[in-house]
Amino acid sequence: MIRQQFKKKGILLIEDDLAYGALMTAAAKAENVPLTVFASLADMGSFARMGEFDVAIFDYALDNVNGVEMSEYVTAFFSEVPVILISAYRLDQVKEKRWPASVRRFISKDMGVRSILSAAVAELRKPIRSEARRPQPES
């Protein structure tokens, strides 16, 4: 049932913590949510592949190209792809005051993998924003 909501390949996750990526993969499989995981943008092979997905989830604190920088690219080239940033940090611990327009939510990893997946599925039903803003924390 959830799989039918996706028009493309489902959810893209870029997460450099392999254990967390495995947790997300297991949760997605249990919920029948299509999820593709890469440890970095370089592992994905080509940024152009971003347009193949319905929703993107990026780790906020990646090493070379972080989640905010990737979100800027998504906003510029794939504005129809909503982005969720995830992090071990809470929203009040990050320095950014404004996010690229593609960023819909910032979710702390301590909210749990099912919460993150539910948020990604919920983004499929929302219109794309055109202006940058600071997302609200998940409650």
C-alpha positions in Angstrom: 0.0 0.0 0.0 2.7 2.5 0.9 4.8 1.5 -2.1 2.0 2.6 -4.4 2.3 6.3 -3.2 5.8 6.6 -4.9 6.0 7.6 -8.5 9.7 7.1 -8.9 12.2 4.9 -7.0 11.1 5.9 -3.6 13.3 7.3 -0.9 17.0 8.1 -1.2 19.0 8.1 2.0 22.6 9.4 2.1 24.0 8.4 5.5 27.6 7.8 6.3 26.9 5.8 9.5 26.6 2.3 8.0 24.8 1.0 11.1 22.2 3.7 11.0 21.8 3.0 7.3 21.2 -0.7 8.0 18.6 0.3 10.7 16.8 2.5 8.2 16.9 -0.3 5.5 15.4 -2.8 7.9 12.6 -0.4 9.0 11.9 0.4 5.4 11.6 -3.2 4.4 9.3 -3.9 7.3 7.1 -1.0 6.3 7.3 -1.9 2.5 8.8 1.5 1.8 11.3 1.6 -1.1 14.6 2.9 0.2 18.0 3.2 -1.5 21.0 3.9 0.7 24.4 5.4 -0.1 27.2 6.4 2.3 28.0 9.5 0.4 27.2 11.6 -2.7 30.3 10.1 -4.4 29.0 6.6 -3.7 25.8 7.5 -5.6 27.9 7.9 -8.7 26.1 10.9 -10.2 24.2 13.8 -8.7 21.9 13.5 -11.7 20.4 10.3 -10.1 18.8 12.5 -7.4 15.9 13.2 -9.8 15.1 9.4 -9.9 13.8 9.6 -6.3 10.5 10.9 -4.8 12.0 12.0 -1.5 15.6 12.5 -0.2 16.9 12.1 3.3 20.3 13.4 4.0 22.5 13.2 7.1 23.1 16.8 8.2 26.8 16.2 9.2 28.4 14.3 6.3 32.1 14.8 5.8 32.8 16.2 2.3 29.5 17.5 1.0 27.0 17.9 3.9 23.3 17.6 3.9 22.7 21.3 3.6 25.0 21.6 0.6 23.3 18.7 -1.1 19.9 20.3 -0.4 21.1 23.5 -2.2 21.8 21.3 -5.3 18.4 19.7 -5.0 16.7 23.1 -4.8 18.6 24.3 -7.9 18.2 21.2 -10.1 15.4 19.0 -8.7 13.0 21.3 -7.0 10.3 18.7 -7.0 12.3 16.4 -4.7 11.6 17.2 -1.0 14.5 16.8 1.4 14.5 15.8 5.1 17.7 16.4 7.0 18.5 14.0 9.8 21.1 14.3 12.5 22.4 13.2 15.9 22.1 16.9 16.7 18.9 18.7 17.7 17.7 21.6 15.6 18.7 24.1 18.3 22.3 22.8 18.1 22.8 23.6 14.4 24.2 26.8 13.1 22.0 27.3 9.9 19.3 30.0 10.3 17.7 29.3 6.9 17.6 26.2 4.8 17.4 25.7 1.1 13.8 25.6 -0.1 13.9 21.8 -0.8 14.4 21.1 3.0 11.0 20.3 4.5 12.1 18.9 7.9 15.0 18.5 10.3 14.6 15.4 12.4 16.9 14.3 15.2 17.8 10.7 14.8 16.7 10.0 18.4 13.1 10.4 17.1 13.6 6.9 15.6 13.8 5.4 12.1 10.0 4.8 11.8 9.4 8.5 12.6 11.9 9.5 9.8 10.3 7.1 7.3 6.8 8.3 8.2 7.9 11.9 7.6 9.3 11.0 4.2 6.1 9.3 3.1 4.1 12.2 4.4 6.1 14.6 2.1 4.7 12.9 -0.9 1.4 14.6 -0.3 2.7 18.2 0.1 3.4 20.9 -2.4 7.0 22.1 -2.9 8.0 25.3 -1.2 9.7 28.0 -3.2 11.3 30.0 -0.5 13.9 29.1 2.1 12.9 28.9 5.7 14.0 27.3 8.9 12.1 24.0 9.5 10.4 23.3 12.8 11.7 20.5 15.0 9.7 17.3 15.1 7.7 16.9 18.3 
